[in-house]
């Protein structure tokens, strides 16, 4: 069915009927604004991300249901990075004329499925016609107890640097797709259907273990750089310590230069955080309780040192490509 047959308000009603009532939403889809509540002693976290066709995704490579899921994950990952729990989502779509209602139904099925898995509810949004690409804008709201908020600022000299999961998988999948190759199922899942580490983020915040935290959306080097800038610190990262998946290691055996994807590739949506050295035992217990690998990859140093990467022979170098930047072509 063409969207023109259903109309904007028919499509919005279709979405409204698919959304279940949720705690904290007093008024949801259907009014000029959503009205939500927040518990006493909690801070509200709000973040917005854009996904634009041919910038963040390509429709020929993307399953619409997985694209819906990814649209949720990339937003709630920011909530996780500050120790919060996602609560409400707002979705705005700029829809190309040629898209069908069935494609949009698949997108919404994935979106609502992922929202439910993260404990979030769709509370509102907007739709309009796009003369060009598909445009997806999601705003996510979350909550965190006031005393548990984790920021980028807070890393101190002597802290150790940890990451969750493995690095470079999404960037490797994109590299292969761009070369006309088909990534294996693991890499495809990491790129098209990433998992936001919301459970880990809450556990870290409630434990008081991390001194700073960020999610890995633009690459390890770039995102660590954000922590260092906010904390007025430097860092040394051990290339040998980077946690790599079996799929990534197999690719690395064929081309050693791919290690740059683990350092500077984006869209891993793992958590990067710093920990005072005296809290590492507690962190190890937390990682075991979540059955999630947490890997020490470096140390926070004095600001004057800047950010150094130690190669596999123990030689320091300053990384050239630091990560994705929308307004710096080739960076």
Secondary structure as UniProt FT lines:
FT   HELIX           3..6
FT   HELIX           8..18
FT   TURN            23..24
FT   STRAND          25..27
FT   TURN            29..30
FT   STRAND          35..36
FT   TURN            40..41
FT   STRAND          42..53
FT   TURN            54..56
FT   HELIX           59..61
FT   HELIX           64..81
FT   TURN            82..83
FT   STRAND          85..96
FT   TURN            97..98
FT   HELIX           101..117
FT   TURN            118..119
FT   STRAND          121..130
FT   STRAND          135..145
FT   HELIX           146..148
FT   TURN            153..154
FT   TURN            157..158
FT   STRAND          160..164
FT   HELIX           169..178
FT   TURN            179..180
FT   HELIX           185..192
FT   HELIX           198..207
FT   STRAND          210..215
FT   HELIX           220..231
FT   STRAND          234..238
FT   HELIX           239..241
FT   HELIX           246..254
FT   HELIX           256..258
FT   HELIX           259..264
FT   STRAND          271..275
FT   HELIX           277..279
FT   HELIX           280..290
FT   STRAND          294..301
FT   HELIX           303..305
FT   STRAND          307..310
FT   TURN            312..313
FT   STRAND          316..317
FT   TURN            326..327
FT   TURN            329..330
//
